[in-house]
């Protein structure tokens, strides 16, 4: 499999083009087609042409939205910001729990389990692709966790030397390992374990 399955469209970031607004019905048809095909045939066998046929649209409709298969799959499978719904001022413990719940829930979905190995293989071949895709939410999520931790440090709840970026890595990495190393272990028990491990590592004692 090549580093970026699908044809790049030069001159526009993330494959977006200015002009006529996107048709929500076309967006929905493409989204449904991508999710269904991922589960049916997997990431490696999913093609832009197959998505277009399933969605009943021309392949140009897809390339107007995304420059490659990887961009399309990533945005369709992971449309949300992982810090969405966590307002400022939320206690650090609750922020960590909400983040862990969102990550575990998201990665446990069949379409995510089908997409991630292929996306990661593409990232290995093209680091710039990984940066572009992960920049959709990773910097904002890390910043939100750092902010929550800084507030908790000021309250004396979290150690000033706690490495909050490793909190992010621990949650995301463990959730990934649970899916592809531990045979899909997930759910509330995993969230509880993750939160306990992380918070015990950063709490002021």
N, CA and C atoms as an extended XYZ file, in Angstrom:
615
Properties=species:S:1:pos:R:3:atomname:S:1:resname:S:1:resid:I:1 pbc="F F F"
N         0.843       -1.188        0.000 N   UNK     1
C         0.000        0.000        0.000 CA  UNK     1
C         0.876        1.235        0.000 C   UNK     1
N         0.548        2.228       -0.827 N   UNK     2
C         1.349        3.437       -0.947 CA  UNK     2
C         1.193        4.333        0.254 C   UNK     2
N         2.060        5.348        0.353 N   UNK     3
C         2.029        6.233        1.513 CA  UNK     3
C         0.761        7.035        1.622 C   UNK     3
N         0.151        7.363        0.485 N   UNK     4
C        -1.122        8.084        0.515 CA  UNK     4
C        -1.998        7.496       -0.574 C   UNK     4
N        -2.952        6.657       -0.157 N   UNK     5
C        -3.819        6.017       -1.136 CA  UNK     5
C        -4.816        7.036       -1.631 C   UNK     5
N        -4.753        7.362       -2.896 N   UNK     6
C        -5.632        8.399       -3.425 CA  UNK     6
C        -4.789        9.497       -4.031 C   UNK     6
N        -5.349       10.267       -4.940 N   UNK     7
C        -4.589       11.271       -5.652 CA  UNK     7
C        -4.560       12.581       -4.888 C   UNK     7
N        -3.387       13.187       -4.715 N   UNK     8
C        -3.324       14.483       -4.048 CA  UNK     8
C        -3.872       15.568       -4.930 C   UNK     8
N        -4.471       16.546       -4.335 N   UNK     9
C        -4.968       17.704       -5.058 CA  UNK     9
C        -4.131       18.882       -4.635 C   UNK     9
N        -3.237       19.379       -5.504 N   UNK    10
C        -2.298       20.407       -5.083 CA  UNK    10
C        -2.966       21.726       -4.791 C   UNK    10
N        -2.333       22.466       -3.876 N   UNK    11
C        -2.718       23.844       -3.674 CA  UNK    11
C        -3.848       24.091       -2.718 C   UNK    11
N        -4.346       23.066       -2.018 N   UNK    12
C        -5.404       23.330       -1.055 CA  UNK    12
C        -5.234       22.409        0.146 C   UNK    12
N        -5.100       22.976        1.341 N   UNK    13
C        -4.890       22.167        2.541 CA  UNK    13
C        -6.083       21.296        2.841 C   UNK    13
N        -5.764       20.042        3.232 N   UNK    14
C        -6.786       19.067        3.620 CA  UNK    14
C        -7.816       18.828        2.525 C   UNK    14
N        -7.483       19.189        1.267 N   UNK    15
C        -8.370       18.840        0.172 CA  UNK    15
C        -9.594       19.709        0.042 C   UNK    15
N        -9.680       20.815        0.781 N   UNK    16
C       -10.863       21.653        0.718 CA  UNK    16
C       -10.722       22.707       -0.371 C   UNK    16
N       -11.791       23.024       -1.040 N   UNK    17
C       -11.798       24.008       -2.106 CA  UNK    17
C       -12.823       25.082       -1.797 C   UNK    17
N       -12.419       26.316       -2.022 N   UNK    18
C       -13.370       27.396       -1.835 CA  UNK    18
C       -14.395       27.397       -2.963 C   UNK    18
N       -15.552       27.965       -2.696 N   UNK    19
C       -16.577       28.055       -3.721 CA  UNK    19
C       -17.914       27.607       -3.180 C   UNK    19
N       -18.650       26.864       -4.009 N   UNK    20
C       -19.988       26.444       -3.649 CA  UNK    20
C       -19.979       25.620       -2.366 C   UNK    20
N       -20.912       25.889       -1.430 N   UNK    21
C       -20.964       25.120       -0.175 CA  UNK    21
C       -21.174       23.638       -0.440 C   UNK    21
N       -20.657       22.810        0.449 N   UNK    22
C       -20.835       21.377        0.320 CA  UNK    22
C       -22.285       20.993        0.541 C   UNK    22
N       -22.739       19.997       -0.212 N   UNK    23
C       -24.106       19.490       -0.105 CA  UNK    23
C       -24.150       18.492        1.061 C   UNK    23
N       -24.921       18.785        2.114 N   UNK    24
C       -24.953       17.880        3.272 CA  UNK    24
C       -25.391       16.470        2.918 C   UNK    24
N       -26.272       16.332        1.916 N   UNK    25
C       -26.732       14.995        1.557 CA  UNK    25
C       -25.615       14.177        0.918 C   UNK    25
N       -24.766       14.839        0.151 N   UNK    26
C       -23.610       14.154       -0.428 CA  UNK    26
C       -22.618       13.789        0.666 C   UNK    26
N       -22.392       14.714        1.593 N   UNK    27
C       -21.502       14.429        2.719 CA  UNK    27
C       -21.977       13.190        3.481 C   UNK    27
N       -23.275       13.128        3.752 N   UNK    28
C       -23.827       12.006        4.508 CA  UNK    28
C       -23.692       10.692        3.737 C   UNK    28
N       -23.931       10.741        2.419 N   UNK    29
C       -23.830        9.530        1.607 CA  UNK    29
C       -22.391        9.021        1.579 C   UNK    29
N       -21.433        9.928        1.448 N   UNK    30
C       -20.019        9.526        1.444 CA  UNK    30
C       -19.633        8.962        2.802 C   UNK    30
N       -20.065        9.650        3.857 N   UNK    31
C       -19.736        9.182        5.204 CA  UNK    31
C       -20.264        7.763        5.422 C   UNK    31
N       -21.531        7.528        5.082 N   UNK    32
C       -22.115        6.199        5.278 CA  UNK    32
C       -21.376        5.143        4.462 C   UNK    32
N       -20.975        5.514        3.236 N   UNK    33
C       -20.268        4.569        2.378 CA  UNK    33
C       -18.897        4.219        2.959 C   UNK    33
N       -18.178        5.219        3.441 N   UNK    34
C       -16.856        4.973        4.020 CA  UNK    34
C       -16.965        4.049        5.235 C   UNK    34
N       -17.892        4.362        6.134 N   UNK    35
C       -18.024        3.564        7.353 CA  UNK    35
C       -18.416        2.125        7.031 C   UNK    35
N       -19.329        1.948        6.094 N   UNK    36
C       -19.763        0.602        5.738 CA  UNK    36
C       -18.634       -0.192        5.079 C   UNK    36
N       -17.925        0.436        4.156 N   UNK    37
C       -16.871       -0.278        3.430 CA  UNK    37
C       -15.682       -0.605        4.326 C   UNK    37
N       -15.382        0.266        5.258 N   UNK    38
C       -14.295       -0.044        6.181 CA  UNK    38
C       -14.559       -1.349        6.912 C   UNK    38
N       -15.774       -1.516        7.390 N   UNK    39
C       -16.118       -2.725        8.134 CA  UNK    39
C       -16.184       -3.930        7.203 C   UNK    39
N       -16.664       -3.723        5.975 N   UNK    40
C       -16.840       -4.838        5.043 CA  UNK    40
C       -15.529       -5.320        4.432 C   UNK    40
N       -14.681       -4.392        3.991 N   UNK    41
C       -13.492       -4.799        3.236 CA  UNK    41
C       -12.180       -4.371        3.880 C   UNK    41
N       -12.227       -3.475        4.879 N   UNK    42
C       -11.014       -3.013        5.529 CA  UNK    42
C       -10.383       -1.828        4.828 C   UNK    42
N        -9.427       -1.221        5.509 N   UNK    43
C        -8.798       -0.001        4.983 CA  UNK    43
C        -8.028       -0.261        3.691 C   UNK    43
N        -7.264       -1.339        3.653 N   UNK    44
C        -6.405       -1.592        2.497 CA  UNK    44
C        -7.201       -1.747        1.213 C   UNK    44
N        -8.370       -2.374        1.290 N   UNK    45
C        -9.172       -2.635        0.103 CA  UNK    45
C       -10.155       -1.521       -0.206 C   UNK    45
N       -10.301       -0.560        0.683 N   UNK    46
C       -11.206        0.556        0.434 CA  UNK    46
C       -10.574        1.488       -0.588 C   UNK    46
N       -11.338        1.879       -1.604 N   UNK    47
C       -10.845        2.799       -2.629 CA  UNK    47
C       -11.806        3.965       -2.784 C   UNK    47
N       -11.285        5.059       -3.324 N   UNK    48
C       -12.134        6.218       -3.613 CA  UNK    48
C       -13.250        5.826       -4.568 C   UNK    48
N       -12.912        5.030       -5.570 N   UNK    49
C       -13.912        4.620       -6.564 CA  UNK    49
C       -15.020        3.791       -5.926 C   UNK    49
N       -14.656        2.883       -5.002 N   UNK    50
C       -15.680        2.072       -4.343 CA  UNK    50
C       -16.583        2.933       -3.471 C   UNK    50
N       -16.007        3.895       -2.787 N   UNK    51
C       -16.819        4.806       -1.970 CA  UNK    51
C       -17.769        5.592       -2.858 C   UNK    51
N       -17.272        6.089       -3.983 N   UNK    52
C       -18.122        6.865       -4.886 CA  UNK    52
C       -19.287        6.024       -5.394 C   UNK    52
N       -19.006        4.771       -5.775 N   UNK    53
C       -20.087        3.903       -6.252 CA  UNK    53
C       -21.107        3.661       -5.152 C   UNK    53
N       -20.648        3.340       -3.943 N   UNK    54
C       -21.568        3.056       -2.841 CA  UNK    54
C       -22.390        4.295       -2.484 C   UNK    54
N       -21.763        5.463       -2.547 N   UNK    55
C       -22.462        6.697       -2.174 CA  UNK    55
C       -23.331        7.236       -3.301 C   UNK    55
N       -23.127        6.737       -4.523 N   UNK    56
C       -23.902        7.236       -5.652 CA  UNK    56
C       -23.481        8.622       -6.095 C   UNK    56
N       -22.176        8.905       -5.980 N   UNK    57
C       -21.657       10.212       -6.379 CA  UNK    57
C       -20.466        9.997       -7.306 C   UNK    57
N       -20.060       11.050       -7.982 N   UNK    58
C       -18.869       10.979       -8.807 CA  UNK    58
C       -17.618       11.041       -7.938 C   UNK    58
N       -16.541       10.426       -8.418 N   UNK    59
C       -15.330       10.438       -7.600 CA  UNK    59
C       -14.780       11.849       -7.430 C   UNK    59
N       -15.130       12.747       -8.373 N   UNK    60
C       -14.683       14.137       -8.220 CA  UNK    60
C       -15.322       14.794       -6.999 C   UNK    60
N       -16.515       14.349       -6.615 N   UNK    61
C       -17.155       14.890       -5.411 CA  UNK    61
C       -16.324       14.577       -4.173 C   UNK    61
N       -15.668       13.426       -4.180 N   UNK    62
C       -14.820       13.057       -3.045 CA  UNK    62
C       -13.515       13.845       -3.078 C   UNK    62
N       -12.888       13.945       -4.264 N   UNK    63
C       -11.623       14.663       -4.348 CA  UNK    63
C       -11.778       16.165       -4.101 C   UNK    63
N       -12.993       16.671       -4.278 N   UNK    64
C       -13.222       18.078       -3.915 CA  UNK    64
C       -13.185       18.264       -2.409 C   UNK    64
N       -13.435       17.184       -1.671 N   UNK    65
C       -13.487       17.268       -0.206 CA  UNK    65
C       -12.163       16.865        0.445 C   UNK    65
N       -11.501       15.858       -0.120 N   UNK    66
C       -10.276       15.328        0.494 CA  UNK    66
C        -9.240       15.028       -0.590 C   UNK    66
N        -7.961       15.242       -0.290 N   UNK    67
C        -6.925       14.970       -1.286 CA  UNK    67
C        -6.503       13.508       -1.363 C   UNK    67
N        -6.935       12.674       -0.418 N   UNK    68
C        -6.503       11.278       -0.447 CA  UNK    68
C        -7.462       10.422        0.371 C   UNK    68
N        -7.311        9.130        0.205 N   UNK    69
C        -8.100        8.192        0.994 CA  UNK    69
C        -7.837        8.370        2.478 C   UNK    69
N        -6.589        8.558        2.850 N   UNK    70
C        -6.252        8.697        4.267 CA  UNK    70
C        -6.959        9.898        4.886 C   UNK    70
N        -6.932       11.030        4.199 N   UNK    71
C        -7.623       12.219        4.703 CA  UNK    71
C        -9.116       11.956        4.856 C   UNK    71
N        -9.710       11.333        3.850 N   UNK    72
C       -11.135       11.039        3.878 CA  UNK    72
C       -11.492       10.133        5.050 C   UNK    72
N       -10.765        9.036        5.184 N   UNK    73
C       -11.075        8.071        6.240 CA  UNK    73
C       -10.891        8.709        7.614 C   UNK    73
N        -9.815        9.438        7.803 N   UNK    74
C        -9.549       10.037        9.116 CA  UNK    74
C       -10.645       11.009        9.512 C   UNK    74
N       -11.070       11.863        8.589 N   UNK    75
C       -12.099       12.845        8.935 CA  UNK    75
C       -13.455       12.190        9.152 C   UNK    75
N       -13.766       11.157        8.372 N   UNK    76
C       -15.058       10.487        8.517 CA  UNK    76
C       -15.106        9.679        9.814 C   UNK    76
N       -14.046        8.943       10.105 N   UNK    77
C       -14.051        8.075       11.275 CA  UNK    77
C       -13.851        8.866       12.563 C   UNK    77
N       -13.070        9.929       12.500 N   UNK    78
C       -12.777       10.741       13.691 CA  UNK    78
C       -13.161       12.198       13.450 C   UNK    78
N       -14.460       12.489       13.389 N   UNK    79
C       -14.897       13.853       13.068 CA  UNK    79
C       -14.842       14.805       14.244 C   UNK    79
N       -14.788       14.264       15.460 N   UNK    80
C       -14.977       15.104       16.638 CA  UNK    80
C       -13.659       15.552       17.236 C   UNK    80
N       -13.712       16.660       17.967 N   UNK    81
C       -12.598       17.067       18.797 CA  UNK    81
C       -12.701       16.291       20.106 C   UNK    81
N       -11.591       15.707       20.558 N   UNK    82
C       -11.649       14.870       21.756 CA  UNK    82
C       -11.824       15.673       23.035 C   UNK    82
N       -11.661       16.994       22.947 N   UNK    83
C       -11.919       17.810       24.130 CA  UNK    83
C       -13.297       18.453       24.070 C   UNK    83
N       -14.051       18.155       23.021 N   UNK    84
C       -15.383       18.744       22.909 CA  UNK    84
C       -16.230       18.330       24.107 C   UNK    84
N       -16.976       19.275       24.630 N   UNK    85
C       -17.864       18.974       25.742 CA  UNK    85
C       -17.195       18.985       27.100 C   UNK    85
N       -15.918       19.367       27.178 N   UNK    86
C       -15.224       19.480       28.470 CA  UNK    86
C       -14.992       20.963       28.729 C   UNK    86
N       -15.885       21.611       29.429 N   UNK    87
C       -15.775       23.065       29.607 CA  UNK    87
C       -14.613       23.456       30.499 C   UNK    87
N       -14.157       24.677       30.323 N   UNK    88
C       -13.113       25.202       31.193 CA  UNK    88
C       -13.622       25.211       32.630 C   UNK    88
N       -12.720       24.964       33.552 N   UNK    89
C       -13.111       24.924       34.959 CA  UNK    89
C       -13.509       23.552       35.449 C   UNK    89
N       -13.621       22.570       34.521 N   UNK    90
C       -13.928       21.202       34.936 CA  UNK    90
C       -12.766       20.664       35.778 C   UNK    90
N       -13.042       20.039       36.941 N   UNK    91
C       -11.956       19.478       37.754 CA  UNK    91
C       -11.059       18.554       36.935 C   UNK    91
N        -9.795       18.518       37.285 N   UNK    92
C        -8.835       17.743       36.499 CA  UNK    92
C        -9.210       16.263       36.452 C   UNK    92
N        -9.629       15.704       37.574 N   UNK    93
C       -10.032       14.294       37.583 CA  UNK    93
C       -11.129       14.040       36.554 C   UNK    93
N       -12.097       14.930       36.505 N   UNK    94
C       -13.219       14.765       35.584 CA  UNK    94
C       -12.773       14.982       34.143 C   UNK    94
N       -11.865       15.935       33.939 N   UNK    95
C       -11.334       16.160       32.592 CA  UNK    95
C       -10.642       14.910       32.070 C   UNK    95
N        -9.817       14.293       32.926 N   UNK    96
C        -9.114       13.071       32.536 CA  UNK    96
C       -10.108       11.950       32.249 C   UNK    96
N       -11.125       11.820       33.091 N   UNK    97
C       -12.115       10.763       32.885 CA  UNK    97
C       -12.883       10.972       31.576 C   UNK    97
N       -13.269       12.198       31.316 N   UNK    98
C       -14.020       12.458       30.076 CA  UNK    98
C       -13.154       12.188       28.853 C   UNK    98
N       -11.902       12.611       28.915 N   UNK    99
C       -11.001       12.375       27.794 CA  UNK    99
C       -10.787       10.882       27.590 C   UNK    99
N       -10.522       10.147       28.662 N   UNK   100
C       -10.314        8.708       28.552 CA  UNK   100
C       -11.555        8.008       28.012 C   UNK   100
N       -12.721        8.426       28.473 N   UNK   101
C       -13.968        7.826       27.988 CA  UNK   101
C       -14.145        8.076       26.504 C   UNK   101
N       -13.879        9.314       26.059 N   UNK   102
C       -14.033        9.653       24.645 CA  UNK   102
C       -13.070        8.852       23.779 C   UNK   102
N       -11.823        8.715       24.226 N   UNK   103
C       -10.825        7.985       23.444 CA  UNK   103
C       -11.173        6.502       23.363 C   UNK   103
N       -11.474        5.892       24.505 N   UNK   104
C       -11.794        4.461       24.522 CA  UNK   104
C       -13.048        4.180       23.684 C   UNK   104
N       -14.057        5.002       23.841 N   UNK   105
C       -15.290        4.812       23.074 CA  UNK   105
C       -15.030        4.941       21.586 C   UNK   105
N       -14.272        5.968       21.213 N   UNK   106
C       -13.995        6.207       19.795 CA  UNK   106
C       -13.209        5.068       19.167 C   UNK   106
N       -12.162        4.609       19.834 N   UNK   107
C       -11.309        3.575       19.260 CA  UNK   107
C       -11.927        2.189       19.306 C   UNK   107
N       -12.978        2.013       20.092 N   UNK   108
C       -13.638        0.710       20.195 CA  UNK   108
C       -14.613        0.450       19.051 C   UNK   108
N       -14.945        1.481       18.279 N   UNK   109
C       -15.922        1.296       17.199 CA  UNK   109
C       -15.339        0.417       16.090 C   UNK   109
N       -16.165       -0.402       15.453 N   UNK   110
C       -15.658       -1.289       14.390 CA  UNK   110
C       -14.950       -0.538       13.271 C   UNK   110
N       -15.479        0.609       12.867 N   UNK   111
C       -14.850        1.349       11.781 CA  UNK   111
C       -13.482        1.906       12.187 C   UNK   111
N       -13.345        2.283       13.470 N   UNK   112
C       -12.044        2.750       13.947 CA  UNK   112
C       -11.040        1.603       13.982 C   UNK   112
N       -11.477        0.447       14.448 N   UNK   113
C       -10.597       -0.725       14.496 CA  UNK   113
C       -10.154       -1.123       13.093 C   UNK   113
N       -11.011       -0.905       12.109 N   UNK   114
C       -10.654       -1.223       10.729 CA  UNK   114
C        -9.726       -0.184       10.124 C   UNK   114
N        -9.845        1.068       10.546 N   UNK   115
C        -9.111        2.163        9.910 CA  UNK   115
C        -7.718        2.372       10.477 C   UNK   115
N        -7.563        2.255       11.790 N   UNK   116
C        -6.333        2.686       12.439 CA  UNK   116
C        -5.078        1.965       11.928 C   UNK   116
N        -5.056        0.644       11.803 N   UNK   117
C        -3.812        0.011       11.336 CA  UNK   117
C        -3.364        0.533        9.974 C   UNK   117
N        -4.299        0.702        9.050 N   UNK   118
C        -3.940        1.218        7.731 CA  UNK   118
C        -3.485        2.662        7.776 C   UNK   118
N        -4.161        3.473        8.568 N   UNK   119
C        -3.736        4.866        8.704 CA  UNK   119
C        -2.338        4.952        9.290 C   UNK   119
N        -2.074        4.141       10.303 N   UNK   120
C        -0.759        4.179       10.931 CA  UNK   120
C         0.329        3.725        9.960 C   UNK   120
N         0.020        2.762        9.108 N   UNK   121
C         0.993        2.331        8.096 CA  UNK   121
C         1.285        3.472        7.126 C   UNK   121
N         0.251        4.197        6.724 N   UNK   122
C         0.446        5.342        5.837 CA  UNK   122
C         1.264        6.429        6.529 C   UNK   122
N         1.013        6.643        7.833 N   UNK   123
C         1.772        7.655        8.583 CA  UNK   123
C         3.251        7.300        8.625 C   UNK   123
N         3.549        6.014        8.790 N   UNK   124
C         4.944        5.597        8.848 CA  UNK   124
C         5.669        5.937        7.548 C   UNK   124
N         4.963        5.795        6.432 N   UNK   125
C         5.565        6.071        5.134 CA  UNK   125
C         5.596        7.561        4.814 C   UNK   125
N         4.749        8.339        5.472 N   UNK   126
C         4.639        9.767        5.154 CA  UNK   126
C         4.394       10.548        6.434 C   UNK   126
N         5.464       10.943        7.147 N   UNK   127
C         5.286       11.676        8.414 CA  UNK   127
C         4.493       12.963        8.261 C   UNK   127
N         4.596       13.606        7.108 N   UNK   128
C         3.830       14.840        6.912 CA  UNK   128
C         2.335       14.554        6.913 C   UNK   128
N         1.944       13.394        6.401 N   UNK   129
C         0.532       13.006        6.433 CA  UNK   129
C         0.063       12.885        7.870 C   UNK   129
N         0.862       12.235        8.711 N   UNK   130
C         0.484       12.105       10.113 CA  UNK   130
C         0.308       13.480       10.759 C   UNK   130
N         1.246       14.382       10.497 N   UNK   131
C         1.150       15.712       11.094 CA  UNK   131
C        -0.135       16.408       10.666 C   UNK   131
N        -0.434       16.347        9.380 N   UNK   132
C        -1.636       17.031        8.887 CA  UNK   132
C        -2.909       16.456        9.505 C   UNK   132
N        -2.971       15.141        9.614 N   UNK   133
C        -4.178       14.520       10.158 CA  UNK   133
C        -4.289       14.743       11.658 C   UNK   133
N        -3.213       14.522       12.391 N   UNK   134
C        -3.283       14.654       13.839 CA  UNK   134
C        -3.423       16.104       14.281 C   UNK   134
N        -2.985       17.044       13.454 N   UNK   135
C        -3.156       18.455       13.794 CA  UNK   135
C        -4.619       18.865       13.834 C   UNK   135
N        -5.509       17.987       13.347 N   UNK   136
C        -6.932       18.299       13.416 CA  UNK   136
C        -7.400       18.415       14.866 C   UNK   136
N        -6.801       17.643       15.776 N   UNK   137
C        -7.275       17.699       17.161 CA  UNK   137
C        -6.189       17.532       18.224 C   UNK   137
N        -5.035       16.945       17.870 N   UNK   138
C        -4.043       16.644       18.903 CA  UNK   138
C        -3.522       17.888       19.631 C   UNK   138
N        -3.084       18.955       18.933 N   UNK   139
C        -2.568       20.119       19.667 CA  UNK   139
C        -3.609       20.737       20.595 C   UNK   139
N        -4.854       20.835       20.131 N   UNK   140
C        -5.902       21.429       20.968 CA  UNK   140
C        -6.195       20.560       22.187 C   UNK   140
N        -6.168       19.246       21.996 N   UNK   141
C        -6.436       18.345       23.115 CA  UNK   141
C        -5.322       18.408       24.150 C   UNK   141
N        -4.082       18.387       23.690 N   UNK   142
C        -2.964       18.499       24.624 CA  UNK   142
C        -3.031       19.821       25.386 C   UNK   142
N        -3.346       20.905       24.672 N   UNK   143
C        -3.427       22.216       25.320 CA  UNK   143
C        -4.534       22.240       26.366 C   UNK   143
N        -5.662       21.578       26.076 N   UNK   144
C        -6.777       21.558       27.021 CA  UNK   144
C        -6.392       20.790       28.279 C   UNK   144
N        -5.689       19.670       28.122 N   UNK   145
C        -5.245       18.901       29.287 CA  UNK   145
C        -4.218       19.694       30.098 C   UNK   145
N        -3.318       20.385       29.415 N   UNK   146
C        -2.336       21.199       30.140 CA  UNK   146
C        -3.017       22.306       30.934 C   UNK   146
N        -4.014       22.928       30.334 N   UNK   147
C        -4.736       23.997       31.030 CA  UNK   147
C        -5.421       23.455       32.278 C   UNK   147
N        -6.106       22.308       32.123 N   UNK   148
C        -6.788       21.703       33.271 CA  UNK   148
C        -5.779       21.329       34.353 C   UNK   148
N        -4.607       20.842       33.948 N   UNK   149
C        -3.585       20.465       34.921 CA  UNK   149
C        -3.027       21.693       35.639 C   UNK   149
N        -2.829       22.792       34.886 N   UNK   150
C        -2.321       24.015       35.508 CA  UNK   150
C        -3.283       24.526       36.568 C   UNK   150
N        -4.571       24.449       36.292 N   UNK   151
C        -5.572       24.857       37.281 CA  UNK   151
C        -5.506       23.942       38.504 C   UNK   151
N        -5.299       22.633       38.262 N   UNK   152
C        -5.223       21.679       39.366 CA  UNK   152
C        -3.940       21.886       40.179 C   UNK   152
N        -2.848       22.244       39.515 N   UNK   153
C        -1.607       22.558       40.238 CA  UNK   153
C        -1.835       23.744       41.164 C   UNK   153
N        -2.517       24.772       40.659 N   UNK   154
C        -2.787       25.963       41.465 CA  UNK   154
C        -3.639       25.638       42.686 C   UNK   154
N        -4.481       24.603       42.568 N   UNK   155
C        -5.320       24.192       43.699 CA  UNK   155
C        -4.586       23.207       44.608 C   UNK   155
N        -3.374       22.812       44.236 N   UNK   156
C        -2.610       21.878       45.045 CA  UNK   156
C        -2.986       20.433       44.831 C   UNK   156
N        -3.714       20.129       43.749 N   UNK   157
C        -4.181       18.761       43.505 CA  UNK   157
C        -3.197       17.942       42.670 C   UNK   157
N        -2.424       18.624       41.844 N   UNK   158
C        -1.511       17.951       40.921 CA  UNK   158
C        -0.099       18.467       41.149 C   UNK   158
N         0.878       17.565       41.060 N   UNK   159
C         2.271       17.947       41.256 CA  UNK   159
C         2.719       18.950       40.198 C   UNK   159
N         3.455       19.976       40.572 N   UNK   160
C         3.924       20.957       39.581 CA  UNK   160
C         4.820       20.359       38.505 C   UNK   160
N         5.510       19.256       38.823 N   UNK   161
C         6.421       18.662       37.846 CA  UNK   161
C         5.756       17.557       37.022 C   UNK   161
N         4.457       17.391       37.152 N   UNK   162
C         3.760       16.342       36.398 CA  UNK   162
C         3.851       16.617       34.901 C   UNK   162
N         4.171       15.588       34.130 N   UNK   163
C         4.306       15.705       32.676 CA  UNK   163
C         2.949       15.388       32.036 C   UNK   163
N         2.201       16.419       31.737 N   UNK   164
C         0.828       16.227       31.270 CA  UNK   164
C         0.786       15.703       29.838 C   UNK   164
N         1.803       15.992       29.042 N   UNK   165
C         1.831       15.401       27.705 CA  UNK   165
C         1.893       13.879       27.785 C   UNK   165
N         2.560       13.359       28.819 N   UNK   166
C         2.602       11.903       28.973 CA  UNK   166
C         1.253       11.354       29.436 C   UNK   166
N         0.440       12.195       30.084 N   UNK   167
C        -0.932       11.789       30.413 CA  UNK   167
C        -1.695       11.517       29.122 C   UNK   167
N        -1.586       12.446       28.179 N   UNK   168
C        -2.222       12.262       26.867 CA  UNK   168
C        -1.715       10.970       26.220 C   UNK   168
N        -0.386       10.815       26.188 N   UNK   169
C         0.193        9.640       25.538 CA  UNK   169
C        -0.234        8.342       26.216 C   UNK   169
N        -0.300        8.358       27.548 N   UNK   170
C        -0.667        7.154       28.288 CA  UNK   170
C        -2.095        6.739       27.987 C   UNK   170
N        -2.995        7.711       27.923 N   UNK   171
C        -4.396        7.394       27.655 CA  UNK   171
C        -4.567        6.893       26.229 C   UNK   171
N        -4.028        7.640       25.280 N   UNK   172
C        -4.195        7.239       23.884 CA  UNK   172
C        -3.469        5.924       23.601 C   UNK   172
N        -2.240        5.793       24.105 N   UNK   173
C        -1.471        4.579       23.839 CA  UNK   173
C        -2.092        3.339       24.452 C   UNK   173
N        -2.603        3.465       25.676 N   UNK   174
C        -3.227        2.311       26.321 CA  UNK   174
C        -4.518        1.923       25.622 C   UNK   174
N        -5.286        2.925       25.198 N   UNK   175
C        -6.530        2.633       24.480 CA  UNK   175
C        -6.238        1.939       23.153 C   UNK   175
N        -5.187        2.373       22.467 N   UNK   176
C        -4.793        1.702       21.225 CA  UNK   176
C        -4.346        0.271       21.494 C   UNK   176
N        -3.513        0.090       22.518 N   UNK   177
C        -3.032       -1.250       22.843 CA  UNK   177
C        -4.183       -2.176       23.223 C   UNK   177
N        -5.190       -1.635       23.894 N   UNK   178
C        -6.332       -2.458       24.288 CA  UNK   178
C        -7.063       -3.022       23.079 C   UNK   178
N        -7.042       -2.288       21.986 N   UNK   179
C        -7.743       -2.739       20.790 CA  UNK   179
C        -6.923       -3.725       19.965 C   UNK   179
N        -5.608       -3.485       19.837 N   UNK   180
C        -4.802       -4.272       18.904 CA  UNK   180
C        -3.795       -5.196       19.559 C   UNK   180
N        -3.673       -5.133       20.875 N   UNK   181
C        -2.782       -6.050       21.586 CA  UNK   181
C        -3.569       -6.942       22.534 C   UNK   181
N        -4.564       -6.358       23.207 N   UNK   182
C        -5.329       -7.088       24.225 CA  UNK   182
C        -6.675       -7.565       23.709 C   UNK   182
N        -6.774       -7.772       22.403 N   UNK   183
C        -7.954       -8.397       21.799 CA  UNK   183
C        -9.236       -7.603       22.056 C   UNK   183
N        -9.140       -6.288       21.947 N   UNK   184
C       -10.345       -5.477       21.989 CA  UNK   184
C       -10.878       -5.169       23.362 C   UNK   184
N       -10.092       -5.338       24.405 N   UNK   185
C       -10.562       -4.985       25.741 CA  UNK   185
C       -10.902       -3.504       25.785 C   UNK   185
N       -12.061       -3.174       26.281 N   UNK   186
C       -12.500       -1.776       26.294 CA  UNK   186
C       -13.603       -1.609       27.318 C   UNK   186
N       -14.266       -0.475       27.238 N   UNK   187
C       -15.416       -0.247       28.085 CA  UNK   187
C       -15.079        0.462       29.378 C   UNK   187
N       -16.069        0.481       30.274 N   UNK   188
C       -15.971        1.234       31.512 CA  UNK   188
C       -14.801        0.760       32.376 C   UNK   188
N       -14.537       -0.532       32.402 N   UNK   189
C       -13.456       -1.043       33.244 CA  UNK   189
C       -12.108       -0.489       32.786 C   UNK   189
N       -11.893       -0.420       31.473 N   UNK   190
C       -10.650        0.132       30.957 CA  UNK   190
C       -10.529        1.603       31.313 C   UNK   190
N       -11.614        2.343       31.173 N   UNK   191
C       -11.590        3.763       31.526 CA  UNK   191
C       -11.225        3.938       32.989 C   UNK   191
N       -11.872        3.167       33.871 N   UNK   192
C       -11.588        3.278       35.304 CA  UNK   192
C       -10.118        2.983       35.604 C   UNK   192
N        -9.582        1.942       34.970 N   UNK   193
C        -8.180        1.581       35.193 CA  UNK   193
C        -7.246        2.683       34.699 C   UNK   193
N        -7.540        3.203       33.520 N   UNK   194
C        -6.716        4.265       32.944 CA  UNK   194
C        -6.703        5.496       33.842 C   UNK   194
N        -7.884        5.904       34.288 N   UNK   195
C        -7.988        7.104       35.118 CA  UNK   195
C        -7.228        6.909       36.419 C   UNK   195
N        -7.374        5.751       37.045 N   UNK   196
C        -6.658        5.484       38.300 CA  UNK   196
C        -5.149        5.546       38.092 C   UNK   196
N        -4.659        4.910       37.036 N   UNK   197
C        -3.229        4.887       36.768 CA  UNK   197
C        -2.684        6.293       36.530 C   UNK   197
N        -3.395        7.059       35.707 N   UNK   198
C        -2.928        8.398       35.365 CA  UNK   198
C        -2.962        9.322       36.575 C   UNK   198
N        -4.068        9.333       37.269 N   UNK   199
C        -4.197       10.261       38.387 CA  UNK   199
C        -3.250        9.909       39.535 C   UNK   199
N        -3.034        8.620       39.773 N   UNK   200
C        -2.075        8.243       40.816 CA  UNK   200
C        -0.661        8.687       40.461 C   UNK   200
N        -0.407        8.864       39.173 N   UNK   201
C         0.921        9.286       38.752 CA  UNK   201
C         1.153       10.780       38.838 C   UNK   201
N         0.088       11.579       38.917 N   UNK   202
C         0.278       13.041       38.884 CA  UNK   202
C        -0.231       13.749       40.132 C   UNK   202
N        -0.974       13.050       40.981 N   UNK   203
C        -1.550       13.706       42.165 CA  UNK   203
C        -0.442       14.172       43.120 C   UNK   203
N        -0.724       15.292       43.784 N   UNK   204
C         0.124       15.761       44.862 CA  UNK   204
C        -0.074       14.836       46.055 C   UNK   204
N         0.984       14.409       46.677 N   UNK   205
C         0.857       13.468       47.786 CA  UNK   205
C         1.229       14.158       49.090 C   UNK   205
